């Protein structure tokens, strides 16, 4: 299902399409130079960069503004969770987790604004984020434990079970980006589909109730994504094999809590 948005069409029609034609590219009928979900991702990234630059010039210790208070509350809450899940080295991973949290939440909520669609309702976007998390936490594991040490992490503490556990762990790790991306995509895509259908049948009656649930679901899905990312990072940088079971237990707990949300 190919979704378009009024905002994406406008930006394409006045910016990207003229640039593509100026470069000699031929655009077919009803086709744009840049897909809508990419346009909206670029819009979100640009808005976050501009907001960060604006806020940076207004940071104050003595007289913080409302925007600074809000950012500090969000930052503190996420860092507190990171400290609980990852441990004492949590600060090294703060930039990735904070960026993912804000980026995904805004992407989820964008579809609730008329004229927009949620870029996270496109599998290409969620798959790219899942792949980034997969590469990042494995890189951190190799960097922290070394090549051999990190591969030993896959084998478990029992030597005679090591070959079997290695294969199982390898398959489990390879499935993680798929799990992250499909869960987020499926929930946000279904949310937009339901809201769009109800708006056609019962404008602003039932859809307003569903939009409240969508707001809750969008926030929860953002939380689940970053929480699983923290669990994966924690498992990658830990050194004791005995803690590997704790990682699997934490991941299982988070995914079990995500299942009822997916059912909504």
MARBA-3410 file (N, C-alpha, C, O; in Angstrom, 1 decimal):
264
0.9,-1.2,0.0,0.0,0.0,0.0,0.9,1.2,0.0,1.7,1.4,0.9 ~ 0.7,2.1,-1.0,1.6,3.3,-1.2,0.8,4.5,-0.7,-0.3,4.8,-1.2 ~ 1.2,5.1,0.4,0.6,6.2,1.0,1.2,7.5,0.6,2.5,7.6,0.5 ~ 0.4,8.5,0.3,1.0,9.9,0.1,0.3,10.9,1.0,-0.7,10.6,1.6 ~ 1.0,12.0,1.2,0.5,13.0,2.1,0.5,14.3,1.4,1.3,14.6,0.4
-0.4,15.2,1.8,-0.5,16.5,1.2,0.8,17.3,1.4,1.3,18.0,0.5 ~ 1.4,17.2,2.5,2.7,17.9,2.8,3.8,17.3,1.9,4.6,18.1,1.4 ~ 3.9,16.0,1.9,4.9,15.4,1.0,4.7,15.8,-0.4,5.7,16.1,-1.1 ~ 3.5,15.8,-0.9,3.2,16.2,-2.3,3.6,17.6,-2.6,4.2,18.0,-3.6 ~ 3.4,18.5,-1.6,3.7,19.9,-1.7,5.2,20.1,-1.8,5.7,20.9,-2.6
5.9,19.5,-0.9,7.4,19.7,-0.8,8.0,19.1,-2.1,9.0,19.6,-2.7 ~ 7.5,17.9,-2.5,8.0,17.3,-3.7,7.8,18.2,-4.9,8.7,18.5,-5.8 ~ 6.5,18.7,-5.0,6.2,19.5,-6.2,6.9,20.8,-6.3,7.1,21.4,-7.4 ~ 7.3,21.4,-5.1,8.0,22.7,-5.1,9.5,22.7,-4.9,10.1,23.7,-5.0 ~ 10.0,21.5,-4.5,11.4,21.4,-4.2,12.1,20.3,-5.0,13.0,20.5,-5.8
11.8,19.1,-4.6,12.5,17.9,-5.1,12.3,17.6,-6.6,13.2,17.3,-7.4 ~ 11.0,17.7,-7.0,10.7,17.5,-8.4,11.3,18.5,-9.4,11.9,18.0,-10.4 ~ 11.3,19.8,-9.1,12.0,20.7,-10.0,13.5,20.5,-10.0,14.2,20.6,-11.1 ~ 14.1,20.1,-8.9,15.5,19.8,-8.9,15.8,18.6,-9.7,16.8,18.5,-10.5 ~ 15.0,17.5,-9.6,15.2,16.3,-10.4,15.1,16.6,-11.9,15.9,16.1,-12.7
14.1,17.4,-12.3,13.9,17.8,-13.7,15.1,18.6,-14.2,15.5,18.5,-15.3 ~ 15.6,19.5,-13.3,16.7,20.3,-13.7,18.0,19.5,-13.9,18.9,19.8,-14.7 ~ 18.1,18.4,-13.2,19.2,17.4,-13.4,19.0,16.5,-14.6,19.8,15.6,-14.8 ~ 17.8,16.6,-15.3,17.6,15.8,-16.4,16.9,14.5,-16.2,16.8,13.6,-17.1 ~ 16.4,14.3,-15.0,15.7,13.1,-14.6,14.2,13.2,-15.1,13.6,14.2,-15.0
13.7,12.0,-15.6,12.3,12.0,-16.1,11.5,11.4,-15.0,11.7,10.3,-14.5 ~ 10.4,12.1,-14.7,9.5,11.6,-13.6,8.2,11.2,-14.3,7.6,11.9,-15.1 ~ 7.7,10.0,-14.0,6.5,9.5,-14.6,5.3,10.2,-14.0,5.4,11.0,-13.1 ~ 4.1,9.9,-14.5,2.9,10.5,-14.1,2.6,10.0,-12.7,2.7,8.9,-12.4 ~ 2.2,11.0,-11.8,1.9,10.7,-10.4,3.1,10.1,-9.6,2.9,9.4,-8.6
4.3,10.4,-10.1,5.5,9.9,-9.4,6.4,11.1,-9.0,6.5,12.1,-9.8 ~ 6.9,11.0,-7.9,7.7,12.1,-7.4,9.2,11.7,-7.3,9.5,10.5,-7.4 ~ 10.1,12.7,-7.2,11.5,12.4,-7.1,11.9,11.7,-5.8,12.8,10.9,-5.8 ~ 11.2,12.0,-4.7,11.5,11.5,-3.4,10.3,10.9,-2.8,9.2,11.6,-2.8 ~ 10.3,9.7,-2.3,9.1,9.1,-1.7,8.6,9.9,-0.5,9.4,10.6,0.1
7.3,9.9,-0.2,6.8,10.7,0.8,7.4,10.4,2.2,7.7,11.3,3.0 ~ 7.6,9.1,2.5,8.2,8.8,3.8,9.6,9.3,4.0,10.0,9.7,5.1 ~ 10.3,9.4,2.9,11.7,10.0,3.0,11.6,11.5,3.2,12.4,12.1,3.9 ~ 10.6,12.2,2.5,10.4,13.6,2.6,10.1,13.9,4.1,10.6,14.9,4.6 ~ 9.2,13.2,4.7,8.8,13.4,6.0,9.9,13.1,7.0,10.1,13.8,8.1
10.7,12.1,6.8,11.9,11.9,7.6,12.9,13.0,7.6,13.4,13.4,8.6 ~ 13.1,13.6,6.4,14.0,14.7,6.2,13.4,15.9,6.9,14.1,16.7,7.5 ~ 12.1,16.0,6.9,11.4,17.2,7.6,11.6,17.0,9.1,11.9,18.0,9.7 ~ 11.4,15.8,9.6,11.6,15.6,11.0,13.0,15.9,11.5,13.3,16.6,12.5 ~ 14.0,15.4,10.7,15.4,15.6,11.0,15.8,17.1,11.0,16.5,17.6,11.9
15.3,17.8,10.0,15.5,19.2,9.9,14.9,20.0,11.0,15.6,20.9,11.6 ~ 13.7,19.6,11.4,13.0,20.3,12.5,13.8,20.1,13.8,13.9,21.0,14.7 ~ 14.2,18.8,14.1,15.0,18.5,15.3,16.3,19.3,15.4,16.7,19.7,16.4 ~ 17.0,19.4,14.2,18.3,20.1,14.2,18.0,21.6,14.5,18.8,22.2,15.2 ~ 17.0,22.2,13.8,16.7,23.6,14.1,16.3,23.8,15.5,16.7,24.8,16.1
15.5,22.9,16.1,15.1,23.0,17.5,16.3,23.0,18.4,16.4,23.7,19.4 ~ 17.2,22.0,18.1,18.4,21.9,19.0,19.3,23.2,18.9,19.8,23.6,19.9 ~ 19.4,23.7,17.7,20.2,25.0,17.6,19.5,26.1,18.3,20.2,27.0,18.9 ~ 18.2,26.2,18.2,17.4,27.2,18.8,17.5,27.1,20.4,17.7,28.1,21.1 ~ 17.4,25.9,20.9,17.4,25.6,22.3,18.8,25.9,22.9,19.0,26.4,24.0
19.8,25.5,22.1,21.2,25.7,22.6,21.5,27.1,22.9,22.2,27.4,23.9 ~ 21.0,28.0,22.1,21.3,29.5,22.4,20.5,30.0,23.6,20.7,31.2,24.0 ~ 19.5,29.2,24.1,18.7,29.7,25.2,18.8,28.9,26.5,18.1,29.0,27.4 ~ 19.8,28.0,26.5,20.1,27.2,27.7,20.6,28.1,28.8,21.4,29.0,28.6 ~ 20.1,27.9,30.0,20.4,28.7,31.2,20.3,27.9,32.4,19.4,27.2,32.7
21.3,28.1,33.3,21.3,27.4,34.6,20.5,28.2,35.6,19.8,27.6,36.4 ~ 20.5,29.5,35.5,19.8,30.4,36.5,18.3,30.6,36.1,17.5,30.6,37.0 ~ 18.1,30.7,34.8,16.7,31.0,34.4,16.3,30.1,33.2,16.1,30.6,32.1 ~ 16.1,28.8,33.5,15.7,27.9,32.4,14.3,28.1,31.9,13.4,28.4,32.7 ~ 14.1,28.0,30.6,12.8,28.2,30.0,11.9,27.0,30.1,12.4,25.9,30.5
10.7,27.1,29.6,9.8,25.9,29.5,10.3,24.8,28.6,10.3,23.6,29.0 ~ 10.9,25.2,27.5,11.4,24.2,26.6,12.6,23.4,27.2,12.7,22.2,27.1 ~ 13.4,24.1,27.9,14.6,23.5,28.6,14.1,22.6,29.7,14.6,21.5,29.8 ~ 13.1,23.0,30.4,12.5,22.1,31.5,12.0,20.8,30.9,12.2,19.7,31.4 ~ 11.3,20.9,29.8,10.7,19.8,29.1,11.8,18.8,28.6,11.7,17.6,28.9
12.8,19.4,28.0,13.9,18.5,27.5,14.6,17.9,28.6,15.0,16.7,28.5 ~ 14.8,18.6,29.7,15.5,18.0,30.9,14.7,16.9,31.5,15.3,15.9,32.0 ~ 13.4,17.0,31.6,12.6,16.0,32.1,12.7,14.7,31.3,12.8,13.6,31.8 ~ 12.5,14.9,30.0,12.6,13.7,29.0,14.0,13.1,29.1,14.1,11.9,29.2 ~ 15.0,13.9,29.1,16.4,13.5,29.2,16.6,12.7,30.4,17.2,11.6,30.4
16.2,13.2,31.6,16.4,12.6,32.9,15.7,11.3,33.0,16.2,10.3,33.5 ~ 14.5,11.2,32.5,13.7,10.0,32.6,14.3,8.9,31.7,14.4,7.7,32.2 ~ 14.8,9.2,30.5,15.4,8.2,29.7,16.7,7.7,30.3,17.1,6.5,30.2 ~ 17.5,8.7,30.8,18.8,8.3,31.4,18.6,7.5,32.6,19.4,6.6,32.9 ~ 17.6,7.7,33.4,17.3,6.9,34.6,17.0,5.5,34.2,17.5,4.5,34.8
16.2,5.3,33.1,15.9,4.0,32.6,17.2,3.3,32.1,17.4,2.1,32.3 ~ 18.0,4.1,31.3,19.2,3.5,30.8,20.2,3.0,31.9,20.8,2.0,31.8 ~ 20.2,3.8,33.0,21.1,3.4,34.1,20.6,2.1,34.7,21.5,1.3,35.1 ~ 19.3,1.9,34.8,18.8,0.6,35.3,19.1,-0.6,34.4,19.4,-1.6,34.9 ~ 18.9,-0.4,33.1,19.0,-1.5,32.2,20.5,-1.7,31.8,20.9,-2.9,31.8
21.2,-0.7,31.4,22.6,-0.9,30.9,23.6,-0.9,32.0,24.6,-1.7,31.9 ~ 23.5,-0.1,33.0,24.5,-0.1,34.1,25.3,1.2,34.1,24.9,2.2,33.5 ~ 26.4,1.1,34.7,27.2,2.3,34.9,27.8,3.0,33.7,28.1,4.2,33.7 ~ 27.9,2.3,32.5,28.4,2.8,31.3,27.3,3.4,30.4,27.5,3.6,29.2 ~ 26.1,3.7,31.0,25.0,4.1,30.2,25.2,5.4,29.4,24.6,5.6,28.4
26.0,6.3,30.0,26.2,7.6,29.4,26.8,7.5,28.0,26.6,8.4,27.2 ~ 27.6,6.5,27.7,28.2,6.3,26.4,27.2,6.1,25.3,27.4,6.5,24.1 ~ 26.0,5.6,25.7,25.0,5.3,24.7,23.8,6.3,24.7,22.8,6.1,24.0 ~ 23.9,7.3,25.5,22.9,8.3,25.6,22.5,9.0,24.2,21.3,9.1,23.9 ~ 23.5,9.4,23.4,23.1,10.1,22.1,22.2,9.2,21.2,21.2,9.7,20.7
22.5,7.9,21.1,21.7,7.0,20.3,20.3,6.8,20.8,19.3,7.0,20.1 ~ 20.2,6.5,22.1,18.9,6.2,22.7,18.0,7.5,22.7,16.8,7.4,22.3 ~ 18.5,8.6,23.1,17.7,9.8,23.1,17.3,10.2,21.7,16.1,10.6,21.5 ~ 18.2,10.1,20.7,17.8,10.4,19.3,16.7,9.4,18.8,15.8,9.9,18.2 ~ 16.9,8.1,19.1,15.9,7.2,18.7,14.5,7.5,19.3,13.5,7.4,18.6
14.5,7.8,20.6,13.3,8.0,21.3,12.5,9.2,20.7,11.3,9.1,20.4 ~ 13.2,10.3,20.5,12.5,11.5,20.0,12.1,11.3,18.5,11.0,11.7,18.1 ~ 13.0,10.7,17.8,12.8,10.5,16.3,11.6,9.6,16.1,10.8,9.9,15.2 ~ 11.6,8.5,16.8,10.5,7.5,16.6,9.1,8.1,17.1,8.1,8.0,16.4 ~ 9.2,8.8,18.3,7.9,9.3,18.8,7.3,10.4,17.9,6.1,10.3,17.6
8.1,11.3,17.4,7.6,12.3,16.4,7.1,11.6,15.1,6.1,12.0,14.6 ~ 7.9,10.6,14.7,7.4,9.9,13.5,6.1,9.2,13.6,5.3,9.2,12.7 ~ 5.9,8.6,14.8,4.7,7.9,15.1,3.5,8.9,15.2,2.4,8.6,14.7 ~ 3.7,10.1,15.8,2.6,11.0,16.1,2.3,11.9,14.9,1.2,12.5,14.8 ~ 3.2,11.9,13.9,3.1,12.8,12.8,1.8,12.5,12.0,1.1,13.4,11.4
1.5,11.2,11.9,0.3,10.8,11.1,-1.0,11.3,11.7,-2.0,11.2,11.0 ~ -1.0,11.7,13.0,-2.3,12.2,13.6,-2.6,13.7,13.2,-3.7,14.2,13.4 ~ -1.6,14.3,12.5,-1.8,15.7,12.0,-2.4,15.7,10.6,-1.8,15.0,9.7 ~ -3.5,16.3,10.3,-4.0,16.3,8.9,-2.9,16.8,7.9,-2.2,17.8,8.1 ~ -2.9,16.1,6.8,-1.9,16.4,5.8,-0.6,15.7,5.8,0.2,15.7,4.9
-0.4,14.9,6.9,0.8,14.1,7.1,0.5,12.7,7.2,-0.7,12.3,7.4 ~ 1.5,11.8,7.0,1.4,10.4,7.3,2.6,10.1,8.3,3.6,10.8,8.3 ~ 2.5,9.0,9.0,3.6,8.6,9.9,4.7,7.9,9.1,4.4,6.9,8.5 ~ 5.9,8.4,9.0,6.9,7.7,8.2,7.2,6.4,8.8,7.7,5.5,8.1 ~ 7.0,6.2,10.1,7.2,4.9,10.7,6.1,3.8,10.3,6.2,2.7,10.8
5.2,4.2,9.6,4.2,3.2,9.0,4.7,2.6,7.7,4.0,1.9,7.1 ~ 6.0,3.0,7.4,6.6,2.4,6.2,7.7,1.5,6.6,8.6,1.9,7.4 ~ 7.7,0.3,6.1,8.7,-0.7,6.6,10.1,-0.4,6.3,11.0,-0.8,7.0 ~ 10.3,0.4,5.2,11.7,0.8,4.9,12.3,1.6,6.0,13.5,1.5,6.3 ~ 11.5,2.5,6.6,12.0,3.4,7.7,12.3,2.6,8.9,13.4,2.7,9.5
11.3,1.7,9.3,11.5,1.0,10.6,12.7,-0.1,10.4,13.4,-0.3,11.3 ~ 12.8,-0.6,9.2,13.9,-1.6,8.9,15.2,-0.9,9.0,16.2,-1.5,9.5 ~ 15.3,0.3,8.5,16.6,1.0,8.6,17.0,1.3,10.0,18.2,1.2,10.4 ~ 16.0,1.6,10.9,16.3,1.8,12.3,16.7,0.5,13.0,17.6,0.5,13.8 ~ 16.0,-0.5,12.7,16.3,-1.8,13.3,17.7,-2.3,12.9,18.5,-2.8,13.7
18.1,-2.0,11.6,19.4,-2.4,11.1,20.5,-1.6,11.8,21.6,-2.1,12.1 ~ 20.2,-0.3,12.0,21.2,0.6,12.7,21.4,0.1,14.1,22.6,0.1,14.6 ~ 20.4,-0.2,14.8,20.5,-0.7,16.2,21.3,-2.0,16.2,22.2,-2.2,17.0 ~ 21.0,-2.9,15.3,21.7,-4.2,15.2,23.2,-4.0,14.9,24.1,-4.6,15.6 ~ 23.6,-3.1,14.0,25.0,-2.9,13.7,25.7,-2.2,14.9,26.8,-2.5,15.3
24.9,-1.3,15.5,25.5,-0.5,16.6,25.8,-1.4,17.8,27.0,-1.3,18.4 ~ 24.9,-2.2,18.3,25.1,-2.9,19.5,26.2,-4.0,19.3,26.9,-4.4,20.2 ~ 26.2,-4.6,18.1,27.3,-5.6,17.8,28.6,-4.9,17.7,29.6,-5.5,18.2 ~ 28.7,-3.8,17.2,30.0,-3.0,17.1,30.4,-2.7,18.5,31.6,-2.9,18.8 ~ 29.5,-2.3,19.4,29.9,-2.0,20.8,30.4,-3.3,21.5,31.3,-3.3,22.3
29.7,-4.4,21.2,30.2,-5.7,21.8,31.6,-6.1,21.3,32.4,-6.5,22.2 ~ 31.9,-6.0,20.1,33.2,-6.3,19.6,34.2,-5.3,20.1,35.4,-5.7,20.4 ~ 33.9,-4.0,20.2,34.8,-3.0,20.7,35.1,-3.3,22.2,36.2,-3.1,22.6 ~ 34.1,-3.6,23.0,34.3,-3.8,24.4,35.0,-5.1,24.8,35.9,-5.1,25.6 ~ 34.6,-6.2,24.1,35.1,-7.5,24.5,36.1,-8.1,23.5,36.8,-9.1,23.9
36.3,-7.5,22.4,37.2,-8.1,21.4,36.5,-9.1,20.5,35.4,-9.5,20.9 ~ 37.1,-9.4,19.4,36.4,-10.3,18.5,36.1,-11.7,19.1,34.9,-12.2,19.1 ~ 37.1,-12.3,19.7,36.9,-13.7,20.2,36.0,-13.6,21.5,35.2,-14.5,21.7 ~ 36.3,-12.6,22.3,35.5,-12.5,23.5,34.0,-12.3,23.3,33.2,-12.9,24.0 ~ 33.7,-11.5,22.3,32.3,-11.3,22.0,31.6,-12.6,21.4,30.5,-12.8,21.7
32.4,-13.3,20.5,31.8,-14.5,20.0,31.6,-15.6,21.1,30.7,-16.4,21.0 ~ 32.5,-15.6,22.1,32.3,-16.5,23.2,31.0,-16.2,24.0,30.4,-17.1,24.5 ~ 30.6,-14.9,23.9,29.3,-14.5,24.5,28.2,-15.3,24.0,27.2,-15.5,24.6 ~ 28.3,-15.8,22.7,27.2,-16.5,22.0,27.2,-18.0,22.4,26.2,-18.7,22.2 ~ 28.3,-18.4,23.1,28.4,-19.9,23.3,27.9,-20.3,24.7,27.6,-21.5,24.8
27.7,-19.4,25.6,27.2,-19.8,26.9,28.3,-20.4,27.8,29.5,-20.6,27.3 ~ 28.0,-20.7,29.0,29.0,-21.2,30.0,29.3,-22.7,29.9,30.3,-23.2,30.4 ~ 28.4,-23.5,29.2,28.6,-25.0,29.2,29.3,-25.3,27.9,28.8,-25.1,26.8 ~ 30.5,-25.9,28.0,31.3,-26.1,26.8,30.7,-27.1,25.8,30.6,-26.8,24.6 ~ 30.1,-28.2,26.3,29.6,-29.2,25.4,28.3,-28.7,24.7,27.8,-29.3,23.7
27.6,-27.7,25.2,26.5,-27.1,24.6,26.8,-25.9,23.7,25.9,-25.3,23.0 ~ 28.1,-25.5,23.7,28.5,-24.3,23.0,28.1,-24.3,21.5,27.6,-23.3,21.0 ~ 28.4,-25.4,20.7,28.0,-25.3,19.3,26.5,-25.1,19.0,26.1,-24.3,18.2 ~ 25.7,-25.8,19.8,24.2,-25.6,19.7,23.8,-24.2,20.1,23.0,-23.6,19.4 ~ 24.3,-23.7,21.2,23.9,-22.4,21.7,24.4,-21.3,20.8,23.7,-20.3,20.6
25.6,-21.5,20.2,26.1,-20.5,19.2,25.1,-20.3,18.1,24.8,-19.2,17.7 ~ 24.7,-21.4,17.5,23.7,-21.4,16.4,22.4,-20.7,16.8,21.9,-19.9,16.1 ~ 21.9,-21.1,18.0,20.7,-20.5,18.5,20.8,-19.0,18.7,19.9,-18.3,18.3 ~ 21.9,-18.6,19.4,22.1,-17.2,19.7,22.3,-16.4,18.4,21.8,-15.3,18.3 ~ 23.0,-17.0,17.4,23.2,-16.3,16.1,21.9,-16.1,15.4,21.6,-15.0,14.9
21.0,-17.1,15.4,19.7,-16.9,14.8,18.9,-15.9,15.5,18.2,-15.0,14.9 ~ 19.0,-15.9,16.9,18.2,-15.0,17.7,18.7,-13.5,17.4,17.8,-12.6,17.3 ~ 20.0,-13.3,17.3,20.5,-12.0,17.0,20.1,-11.5,15.6,19.8,-10.4,15.4 ~ 20.2,-12.4,14.7,19.8,-12.0,13.3,18.3,-11.7,13.2,17.9,-10.9,12.3 ~ 17.5,-12.2,14.1,16.1,-11.9,14.0,15.7,-10.6,14.7,14.6,-10.1,14.5
16.6,-10.1,15.5,16.3,-8.9,16.2,16.0,-7.6,15.4,15.0,-7.0,15.7 ~ 16.7,-7.3,14.3,16.3,-6.2,13.5,15.0,-6.4,12.9,14.2,-5.4,12.7 ~ 14.7,-7.6,12.5,13.4,-7.9,11.9,12.3,-7.7,12.9,11.2,-7.1,12.6 ~ 12.5,-8.2,14.1,11.5,-8.0,15.2,11.2,-6.6,15.5,10.1,-6.1,15.6 ~ 12.3,-5.8,15.7,12.2,-4.4,16.0,11.4,-3.6,14.9,10.5,-2.9,15.2
11.8,-3.9,13.6,11.2,-3.1,12.5,9.7,-3.5,12.3,8.9,-2.7,12.0 ~ 9.4,-4.8,12.3,8.1,-5.3,12.0,7.1,-4.9,13.1,6.0,-4.5,12.8 ~ 7.5,-5.0,14.3,6.6,-4.6,15.4,6.2,-3.1,15.3,5.0,-2.8,15.4 ~ 7.2,-2.3,15.1,6.9,-0.8,15.0,6.1,-0.5,13.8,5.1,0.2,13.9 ~ 6.5,-1.1,12.7,5.7,-0.9,11.4,4.3,-1.4,11.5,3.4,-0.6,11.1
4.1,-2.6,12.0,2.8,-3.2,12.1,1.8,-2.4,12.9,0.7,-2.2,12.5 ~ 2.3,-1.9,14.1,1.4,-1.2,15.0,1.0,0.2,14.4,-0.1,0.6,14.5 ~ 2.0,0.9,13.9,1.7,2.3,13.4,0.9,2.2,12.1,0.0,3.0,11.9 ~ 1.2,1.2,11.2,0.5,1.1,10.0,-1.0,0.8,10.3,-1.9,1.3,9.7 ~ -1.2,-0.2,11.2,-2.6,-0.5,11.6,-3.3,0.6,12.2,-4.5,0.9,12.0
-2.6,1.4,13.1,-3.2,2.6,13.7,-3.7,3.6,12.6,-4.8,4.1,12.7 ~ -2.8,3.9,11.7,-3.2,4.8,10.6,-4.4,4.3,9.8,-5.3,5.1,9.4 ~ -4.4,3.0,9.5,-5.4,2.4,8.7,-6.8,2.5,9.4,-7.8,2.8,8.8 ~ -6.8,2.2,10.7,-8.0,2.3,11.5,-8.5,3.7,11.6,-9.7,3.9,11.4 ~ -7.6,4.6,11.9,-8.1,6.0,12.0,-8.6,6.5,10.7,-9.6,7.2,10.6
-7.9,6.2,9.6,-8.4,6.6,8.3,-9.8,6.1,7.9,-10.6,6.8,7.4 ~ -10.0,4.8,8.2,-11.3,4.1,7.9,-12.4,4.7,8.8,-13.5,5.0,8.2 ~ -12.1,5.0,10.0,-13.2,5.5,10.9,-13.5,7.0,10.5,-14.6,7.4,10.7 ~ -12.5,7.7,10.1,-12.7,9.1,9.7,-13.7,9.2,8.5,-14.5,10.1,8.4 ~ -13.6,8.2,7.6,-14.5,8.1,6.5,-15.9,7.8,6.9,-16.9,8.3,6.3
-16.1,6.9,7.9,-17.4,6.4,8.3,-18.0,7.3,9.3,-19.2,7.7,9.2 ~ -17.3,7.7,10.3,-17.8,8.5,11.4,-16.8,9.7,11.7,-16.0,9.6,12.7 ~ -16.8,10.7,10.9,-15.8,11.8,11.1,-15.9,12.4,12.5,-16.9,12.8,12.9 ~ -14.7,12.4,13.2,-14.5,13.1,14.4,-15.4,12.6,15.6,-15.6,13.3,16.5 ~ -16.0,11.4,15.4,-16.8,10.8,16.5,-16.0,9.7,17.1,-15.3,9.9,18.2
-16.1,8.5,16.5,-15.3,7.4,17.0,-13.8,7.6,16.8,-13.0,7.1,17.6 ~ -13.4,8.3,15.7,-12.0,8.5,15.4,-11.3,9.3,16.5,-10.1,9.1,16.7 ~ -12.0,10.2,17.2,-11.4,11.0,18.3,-11.0,10.1,19.4,-9.9,10.3,20.1 ~ -11.8,9.0,19.7,-11.5,8.1,20.8,-10.3,7.2,20.3,-9.3,7.0,21.1 ~ -10.3,6.8,19.1,-9.2,6.0,18.6,-7.9,6.8,18.5,-6.8,6.2,18.7
-8.0,8.1,18.2,-6.8,8.9,18.2,-6.2,9.0,19.5,-4.9,9.1,19.6 ~ -7.0,9.0,20.6,-6.4,9.0,21.9,-5.6,7.7,22.2,-4.5,7.7,22.8 ~ -6.2,6.6,21.8,-5.5,5.3,21.9,-4.3,5.3,21.0,-3.3,4.7,21.4 ~ -4.4,5.9,19.9,-3.2,6.0,19.0,-2.1,6.8,19.6,-0.9,6.4,19.4 ~ -2.4,7.8,20.3,-1.4,8.6,21.0,-0.7,7.8,22.1,0.5,7.8,22.2
-1.5,7.0,22.8,-0.9,6.1,23.8,-0.1,5.0,23.1,1.0,4.7,23.6 ~ -0.6,4.4,22.1,0.1,3.4,21.4,1.4,3.9,20.8,2.5,3.2,20.8 ~ 1.4,5.1,20.2,2.6,5.6,19.6,3.7,5.8,20.6,4.9,5.5,20.4 ~ 3.3,6.3,21.8,4.3,6.5,22.9,4.8,5.2,23.4,6.0,5.0,23.6 ~ 3.9,4.2,23.6,4.4,2.9,24.1,5.3,2.2,23.1,6.3,1.6,23.5
5.0,2.3,21.8,5.9,1.7,20.8,7.2,2.3,20.7,8.2,1.6,20.5 ~ 7.3,3.6,20.9,8.6,4.3,21.0,9.4,3.8,22.2,10.6,3.5,22.1 ~ 8.7,3.6,23.3,9.3,3.2,24.6,9.8,1.7,24.4,10.9,1.4,24.8 ~ 9.0,0.9,23.8,9.4,-0.5,23.6,10.7,-0.6,22.7,11.6,-1.4,23.0 ~ 10.7,0.2,21.7,11.8,0.2,20.7,13.1,0.5,21.5,14.1,-0.2,21.3
13.1,1.6,22.2,14.3,2.1,22.9,14.7,1.1,24.1,15.9,0.9,24.4 ~ 13.7,0.6,24.7,13.9,-0.4,25.8,14.6,-1.6,25.3,15.6,-2.1,25.9 ~ 14.1,-2.2,24.2,14.8,-3.3,23.6,16.2,-3.0,23.1,17.1,-3.8,23.2 ~ 16.4,-1.8,22.6,17.7,-1.4,22.2,18.7,-1.3,23.4,19.8,-1.8,23.3 ~ 18.2,-0.8,24.5,19.0,-0.8,25.8,19.3,-2.3,26.2,20.5,-2.5,26.6
18.4,-3.2,26.1,18.6,-4.6,26.5,19.7,-5.2,25.6,20.6,-5.9,26.1 ~ 19.6,-4.9,24.3,20.6,-5.5,23.4,22.0,-4.9,23.6,23.0,-5.6,23.6 ~ 22.1,-3.6,23.9,23.4,-3.0,24.2,23.9,-3.6,25.5,25.1,-3.9,25.6 ~ 23.0,-3.7,26.5,23.5,-4.3,27.8,24.0,-5.7,27.6,25.1,-6.0,28.2 ~ 23.4,-6.5,26.8,23.8,-7.8,26.6,25.1,-7.9,25.8,25.9,-8.8,26.0
25.4,-6.9,24.9,26.5,-6.9,24.1,27.8,-6.5,24.9,28.9,-6.9,24.6 ~ 27.6,-5.6,25.8,28.8,-5.0,26.5,29.1,-5.7,27.8,30.1,-5.5,28.5 ~ 28.2,-6.6,28.3,28.5,-7.3,29.5,29.5,-8.4,29.3,29.7,-8.9,28.1 ~ 30.3,-8.7,30.3,31.4,-9.6,30.1,31.2,-11.0,30.7,31.7,-12.0,30.2 ~ 30.4,-11.1,31.7,30.2,-12.4,32.4,29.1,-13.2,31.7,28.0,-12.7,31.3
29.4,-14.5,31.4,28.5,-15.4,30.6,27.2,-15.6,31.4,26.1,-15.8,30.9 ~ 27.3,-15.6,32.7,26.2,-15.9,33.6,25.1,-14.8,33.4,23.9,-15.0,33.7 ~ 25.5,-13.6,33.0,24.6,-12.5,32.8,23.8,-12.6,31.5,22.8,-11.9,31.3 ~ 24.2,-13.5,30.6,23.6,-13.7,29.3,22.1,-14.1,29.5,21.2,-13.6,28.8 ~ 21.9,-15.0,30.5,20.5,-15.4,30.8,19.6,-14.2,31.2,18.5,-14.1,30.8
20.2,-13.3,31.9,19.5,-12.1,32.4,19.1,-11.2,31.2,18.0,-10.7,31.1 ~ 20.0,-11.2,30.2,19.7,-10.4,28.9,18.5,-11.0,28.2,17.5,-10.3,27.9 ~ 18.5,-12.4,28.1,17.4,-13.1,27.4,16.1,-12.9,28.2,15.0,-12.8,27.6 ~ 16.2,-12.9,29.5,15.0,-12.8,30.4,14.4,-11.4,30.2,13.2,-11.3,30.1 ~ 15.3,-10.4,30.2,14.8,-9.0,30.0,14.2,-8.8,28.7,13.1,-8.2,28.5
14.8,-9.4,27.6,14.3,-9.2,26.3,12.9,-9.9,26.2,12.0,-9.4,25.6 ~ 12.8,-11.1,26.8,11.5,-11.9,26.7,10.4,-11.1,27.5,9.3,-11.1,27.0 ~ 10.8,-10.5,28.6,9.8,-9.8,29.4,9.3,-8.6,28.6,8.1,-8.3,28.6 ~ 10.2,-7.8,27.9,9.8,-6.7,27.2,8.9,-7.1,26.0,7.9,-6.4,25.7 ~ 9.3,-8.2,25.3,8.5,-8.6,24.1,7.2,-9.1,24.5,6.2,-8.9,23.8
7.1,-9.8,25.7,5.8,-10.2,26.2,4.9,-9.0,26.5,3.7,-9.1,26.3 ~ 5.5,-8.0,27.1,4.7,-6.8,27.3,4.2,-6.1,26.1,3.3,-5.3,26.1 ~ 5.0,-6.3,25.0,4.7,-5.6,23.7,3.5,-6.3,23.0,2.8,-5.7,22.2 ~ 3.3,-7.6,23.3,2.3,-8.4,22.6,0.9,-7.9,22.8,0.1,-7.7,21.9 ~ 0.5,-7.6,24.1,-0.9,-7.0,24.3,-1.0,-5.7,23.6,-2.1,-5.3,23.1
0.1,-4.9,23.5,0.0,-3.6,22.9,-0.3,-3.8,21.4,-1.0,-3.1,20.8 ~ 0.4,-4.7,20.8,0.3,-5.0,19.4,-1.2,-5.4,19.1,-1.7,-5.1,18.0 ~ -1.8,-6.1,20.0,-3.2,-6.6,19.8,-4.2,-5.4,19.8,-5.2,-5.5,19.2 ~ -3.8,-4.3,20.4,-4.7,-3.1,20.4,-4.8,-2.6,19.0,-5.5,-1.6,18.7
END
